[in-house]
Amino acid sequence: HRVTRKDSGEIRYVHEKCEHVRDDNGKIIRSVGMVQDITERKVAEQALRTERDFSTSILSTVGGLIIVLDREGRIVRFNRSCETITGYSFEEVKGKQFWDLFILPEEMQGVKDTFAQLTSGMFPNEHENFWLAKDGTRRFIQWSNSAMTKADGSVEYVLGTGIDITERKKADEALREALSEKEVLLSEIHHRVKNNLTAFISLLSLDGSYEDTESGRTLRKDLQNRARSMALIHETLYRTGKFSNVDMSIYLKNLVDQIAQSYGVRSDIKIFVDVDGTLSIDRATTAGLIINELVTNSFKYAFPPEFDCMALRGEPCTIRVSLAKEERKDVLRVSDNGCGFHEGFDPLKSKSLGLKLVNFLSRHQLRAETEVRTEKGTEFIFRLNDTNTIA
């Protein structure tokens, strides 16, 4: 019981014990009393009760799921959030193996394997699995685990803290479905645009669509190639399944091959395409039209029959297309080592339809700085600004 010291007023806890001494007839002849000061023990017990009550309060009120399991997977502690989400009370689940109550049959083995890792001291940072509630509903839980060990370091209990992410999973799945539907729609749009441009190209092939003269046939072929360059953009997007950016390596290699076939492939002209990265669809379309005009000009004018590339350039006749990052700018280069422009000709001020289109597109669509070099043939260099750069 509790006593108060007379001198200091301090409260102490004592344990009293009394034993009686009896004579041969059983009569008490004296009593012996013993008093033991148990104050320190009482203080320790009170601290332990306070700590236990505090831990119980946390387990009961914390928003997340908290479950404590012994080495056999039996439930030792089970907080209020677990009760709410499963529909079971702690008394109903206490001492039972958690996988027999909450785990789906198809996930049973995986959960047991994970638990075996936990009890052996290997703790995955996180894992996710379904929990089956008392009423048969499923909740998707994200778990984090920690060990409660003995003095020798062996695992005595496994503490699992979980978050119900069922609604987030449903939202993610709905978003994936919406994106999938969007991709299907975009794929169909690009496929139809490509088909419409193909139909336009076919119409240009019909007799009577243009004057049957050399200039008329040239104009018709130029228009067809411009339309093909745009159709190829949509075909590339459709085939790659990437609808916001165009894989320029695939696109430009196909584009240059397409132009070469249109003008008849000459075995003595080498073609190199060096491209790595992507551009947005609007920039890719613009770049494709520019490349179409310049490569077309190279095929038509750069290598006349009398021009000997090996004798004058020291290498085979060559057309090059490249797209790369230089000094933090994306740079498009289109060049040939042919005969070049005649003296005094300025391609940036030319009145020809093709070069006027190149200048307009580079300035107003690509917003690029344009440079022309004519030391060894013709090289157009377009330095794109930082907006919407190559990926």
C-alpha positions in Angstrom: 0.0 0.0 0.0 1.0 3.7 -0.2 2.6 5.5 2.7 3.9 9.0 3.2 7.2 9.8 4.7 6.8 12.1 7.7 10.0 14.1 7.2 9.6 14.8 3.5 6.1 14.1 2.6 7.3 11.7 -0.2 4.9 9.0 -1.2 6.4 5.5 -1.1 4.9 2.1 -2.0 5.4 -0.8 0.5 4.6 -4.4 0.6 3.7 -5.8 4.1 3.8 -9.4 5.2 2.9 -10.7 8.6 3.5 -14.2 10.0 2.3 -15.6 13.4 4.2 -17.8 15.8 2.1 -20.3 17.7 2.6 -22.6 20.7 2.0 -26.3 20.8 -1.7 -25.7 21.4 -2.0 -23.4 18.3 -2.2 -20.2 20.3 -0.5 -17.2 18.8 2.3 -16.2 21.1 3.8 -13.5 18.8 3.6 -12.0 15.3 6.5 -11.1 13.0 5.9 -8.4 10.4 8.0 -7.6 7.3 7.8 -4.4 5.2 9.4 -4.1 1.7 9.8 -0.8 -0.2 8.5 -1.6 -3.7 8.3 2.0 -4.9 10.7 1.5 -7.8 8.9 -1.6 -9.0 5.6 0.3 -8.9 7.0 3.2 -10.9 8.3 0.8 -13.5 5.0 -1.0 -13.8 3.2 2.3 -14.2 5.6 3.3 -16.9 5.1 0.0 -18.7 1.3 0.4 -18.5 1.5 3.9 -19.8 3.7 2.8 -22.7 1.3 -0.1 -23.5 -1.7 2.2 -23.4 0.1 4.7 -25.6 1.0 2.0 -28.1 -2.5 0.6 -28.1 -3.9 4.1 -28.6 -1.7 4.6 -31.6 -2.6 1.3 -33.1 -6.3 2.0 -32.6 -6.4 5.5 -34.0 -3.8 5.6 -36.8 -5.3 6.0 -40.3 -3.2 3.3 -42.0 -3.5 -0.4 -41.6 -1.2 -2.0 -38.9 -0.9 -5.7 -38.4 1.6 -7.6 -36.2 2.3 -11.3 -37.0 4.3 -13.9 -35.3 6.7 -16.2 -37.1 3.9 -18.5 -38.2 1.8 -15.7 -39.7 -0.6 -15.7 -36.8 -2.2 -12.3 -36.0 -1.0 -10.7 -32.8 -2.2 -7.2 -33.2 -4.8 -5.8 -35.6 -5.7 -2.1 -35.5 -9.0 -0.4 -36.0 -8.3 0.5 -39.6 -7.8 -3.2 -40.3 -11.1 -4.0 -38.6 -12.9 -1.3 -40.7 -11.5 -2.5 -44.0 -12.0 -6.2 -43.5 -15.1 -6.3 -41.4 -13.5 -8.5 -38.9 -12.9 -7.6 -35.2 -9.6 -8.2 -33.6 -11.2 -11.0 -31.4 -12.3 -12.8 -34.5 -8.9 -12.9 -36.1 -6.6 -13.1 -33.1 -4.2 -16.1 -33.3 -5.3 -17.0 -36.9 -3.0 -17.1 -39.9 -3.7 -14.0 -41.9 -3.5 -15.7 -45.3 -6.3 -18.0 -44.4 -8.6 -15.0 -43.9 -7.6 -12.3 -46.3 -5.5 -13.7 -49.2 -7.0 -14.7 -52.6 -6.2 -18.4 -53.6 -4.3 -17.3 -56.7 -2.0 -15.0 -54.6 -1.6 -17.4 -51.7 1.8 -18.9 -52.7 3.3 -15.6 -53.6 2.2 -14.1 -50.2 3.6 -17.1 -48.3 7.0 -16.8 -50.2 7.2 -13.1 -49.3 6.4 -13.8 -45.6 9.1 -16.5 -45.6 11.6 -13.8 -46.8 10.4 -11.4 -44.0 10.8 -14.0 -41.2 14.3 -14.8 -42.5 15.4 -11.2 -42.2 15.0 -10.1 -45.9 12.6 -7.2 -46.0 11.3 -6.0 -49.4 10.7 -2.3 -49.1 7.2 -2.6 -50.4 4.8 -5.1 -51.9 1.2 -5.0 -53.0 -1.6 -7.6 -52.9 -5.4 -7.9 -52.6 -7.1 -8.4 -49.3 -10.4 -10.2 -49.1 -12.9 -8.6 -46.7 -15.5 -10.5 -44.6 -18.2 -9.6 -47.1 -16.2 -10.9 -50.1 -15.1 -7.5 -51.5 -11.5 -7.0 -52.5 -9.3 -4.2 -51.5 -5.8 -3.5 -53.0 -3.2 -2.8 -50.3 0.3 -1.4 -50.5 2.5 -2.7 -47.7 5.7 -1.7 -46.0 7.3 -4.1 -43.5 9.7 -4.1 -40.6 11.1 -6.7 -38.1 10.7 -6.9 -34.4 13.7 -9.0 -33.3 14.9 -10.8 -30.2 18.2 -10.1 -28.4 20.0 -12.6 -30.6 18.8 -10.8 -33.8 16.3 -13.3 -34.9 12.9 -12.1 -36.1 10.2 -12.6 -33.5 7.3 -10.6 -35.1 6.7 -9.0 -38.4 5.1 -5.5 -38.4 3.2 -4.6 -41.6 1.9 -1.1 -42.3 -0.5 -0.7 -45.2 -2.3 1.8 -47.3 -5.6 1.0 -49.1 -4.8 2.1 -52.8 -7.9 0.5 -54.3 -9.4 3.7 -55.6 -6.1 4.9 -56.9 -5.7 1.6 -58.8 -9.2 2.0 -60.2 -8.3 5.6 -61.3 -5.1 4.4 -62.9 -6.9 1.6 -64.8 -9.5 4.1 -66.0 -6.8 6.4 -67.2 -5.0 3.6 -69.0 -8.2 2.6 -70.7 -8.8 6.3 -71.7 -5.3 6.6 -73.1 -5.6 3.4 -74.9 -8.9 4.6 -76.5 -7.2 7.9 -77.4 -4.3 6.1 -79.0 -6.7 4.0 -81.1 -8.5 7.1 -82.2 -5.3 9.0 -83.0 -4.0 5.9 -84.9 -7.2 5.8 -87.0 -7.0 9.6 -87.6 -3.4 9.4 -88.9 -4.2 6.3 -91.0 -7.1 8.2 -92.6 -5.1 11.3 -93.2 -2.4 9.2 -94.8 -5.0 7.5 -97.0 -6.5 10.8 -98.0 -3.1 12.1 -99.1 -2.5 8.9 -101.0 -5.8 9.4 -102.8 -4.7 13.0 -103.6 -1.4 11.7 -105.0 -3.3 9.2 -107.1 -5.6 11.9 -108.5 -2.5 13.8 -109.6 -1.5 10.8 -111.6 -4.6 10.8 -113.7 -4.3 11.9 -117.3 -5.5 15.4 -117.8 -4.8 16.5 -114.2 -2.1 18.8 -115.6 -0.8 19.9 -118.9 1.0 17.1 -120.7 4.2 19.2 -121.1 7.6 18.9 -119.5 6.9 21.7 -117.0 3.4 20.3 -116.3 4.8 16.8 -115.6 7.5 18.3 -113.4 5.0 20.3 -111.4 2.8 17.2 -111.0 5.8 15.1 -109.7 6.8 17.9 -107.3 3.3 18.1 -105.9 3.1 14.4 -105.5 6.4 14.3 -103.6 5.3 17.1 -101.3 2.1 15.2 -100.5 4.1 12.0 -100.0 6.3 13.6 -97.5 3.3 14.6 -95.4 1.6 11.2 -95.9 4.8 9.5 -94.7 4.6 11.5 -91.4 1.2 10.0 -90.6 2.3 6.5 -91.8 5.3 6.7 -89.4 3.1 7.8 -86.5 0.6 5.0 -87.3 3.3 2.3 -87.5 5.3 3.4 -84.4 2.2 4.0 -82.3 3.8 7.3 -81.0 1.5 10.2 -81.8 3.1 13.3 -80.2 6.6 12.9 -81.6 7.9 11.6 -84.9 10.9 9.2 -84.9 13.0 11.2 -87.3 15.4 8.4 -88.1 12.6 6.1 -89.4 10.8 9.0 -91.1 13.8 10.6 -92.9 15.3 7.4 -94.1 12.0 6.4 -95.7 11.5 10.0 -97.1 14.9 10.1 -98.8 14.4 6.6 -100.2 11.0 7.7 -101.5 12.4 10.7 -103.3 15.2 8.7 -104.8 12.8 6.1 -106.2 10.7 8.9 -107.6 13.6 10.3 -109.6 15.2 7.0 -110.4 18.0 5.6 -108.3 21.4 6.3 -109.8 24.0 3.8 -108.6 26.7 6.4 -108.6 24.9 8.7 -106.1 25.5 7.7 -102.4 22.9 8.7 -99.9 23.6 9.1 -96.2 20.9 9.8 -93.5 22.3 10.4 -90.0 19.5 11.2 -87.6 18.9 10.4 -84.0 15.9 11.6 -82.0 12.3 12.8 -82.4 10.5 16.0 -83.4 7.0 17.2 -82.7 4.6 16.4 -85.5 4.4 20.0 -86.7 8.2 20.5 -86.9 8.7 17.0 -88.4 6.2 17.9 -91.2 7.9 21.2 -91.9 11.4 19.6 -91.8 10.1 16.8 -94.2 8.8 19.4 -96.7 12.2 21.3 -96.6 14.2 18.1 -97.0 11.9 17.0 -99.9 12.6 20.2 -101.8 16.3 20.2 -101.2 16.9 16.5 -101.9 14.7 16.8 -105.0 16.9 19.7 -106.2 20.0 17.7 -105.6 18.7 14.8 -107.7 17.5 17.2 -110.5 20.4 19.6 -110.7 23.5 18.8 -108.6 24.9 16.0 -110.7 24.6 16.6 -114.5 26.1 13.9 -116.7 29.2 16.0 -117.4 30.0 16.5 -113.7 32.7 14.1 -112.5 32.5 13.9 -108.7 35.6 11.8 -108.2 37.7 14.1 -110.4 36.4 17.4 -108.9 35.5 16.4 -105.3 37.7 13.4 -104.7 34.7 11.2 -103.6 31.6 9.7 -105.1 28.5 11.8 -105.8 26.8 12.1 -102.4 23.7 13.5 -100.8 23.6 13.8 -97.0 20.8 14.6 -94.5 21.5 14.9 -90.8 19.7 16.1 -87.7 21.6 16.5 -84.4 22.2 18.7 -81.5 25.0 21.2 -81.8 25.8 23.7 -79.1 22.4 23.2 -77.5 20.6 23.8 -80.7 19.0 21.3 -83.0 20.6 21.5 -86.4 19.2 20.2 -89.7 21.7 19.8 -92.5 21.0 18.9 -96.1 23.9 18.8 -98.5 25.3 17.5 -101.7 28.8 17.6 -103.3 27.5 18.4 -106.7 28.1 21.3 -109.1 26.5 23.9 -106.8 24.7 27.1 -107.8 25.9 29.3 -110.6 28.0 32.4 -109.6 25.9 35.2 -108.1 22.9 33.1 -107.3 21.5 33.6 -103.8 19.2 30.7 -102.8 17.9 32.6 -99.8 16.5 35.3 -102.2 15.5 32.9 -105.1 12.1 33.4 -106.8 11.8 29.7 -107.7 8.8 28.0 -106.1 10.8 25.2 -104.3 13.4 27.5 -102.7 10.8 30.1 -101.8 8.9 27.3 -100.0 12.1 26.3 -98.2 12.8 29.9 -97.1 9.2 30.4 -95.9 9.1 27.2 -94.0 12.4 27.6 -92.3 11.7 31.2 -91.3 8.1 31.0 -90.2 7.5 27.4 -89.3 10.8 26.1 -87.9 11.9 29.6 -86.9 15.4 28.6 -87.8 18.6 30.5 -88.6 19.4 29.5 -92.2 22.9 29.3 -93.6 24.0 28.2 -97.1 27.6 27.0 -97.8 28.8 26.5 -101.4 32.5 25.6 -101.0 32.1 21.9 -102.1 28.7 21.7 -103.6 25.7 23.0 -101.7 24.9 22.7 -98.0 21.8 24.1 -96.3 22.1 24.5 -92.5 19.0 25.2 -90.3 19.6 26.0 -86.7 16.3 25.5 -84.8 15.5 27.7 -81.8 15.0 26.1 -78.3 11.2 25.8 -78.6 10.1 22.2 -79.1 13.6 20.8 -79.6 14.6 17.3 -80.7 14.1 14.7 -78.0 
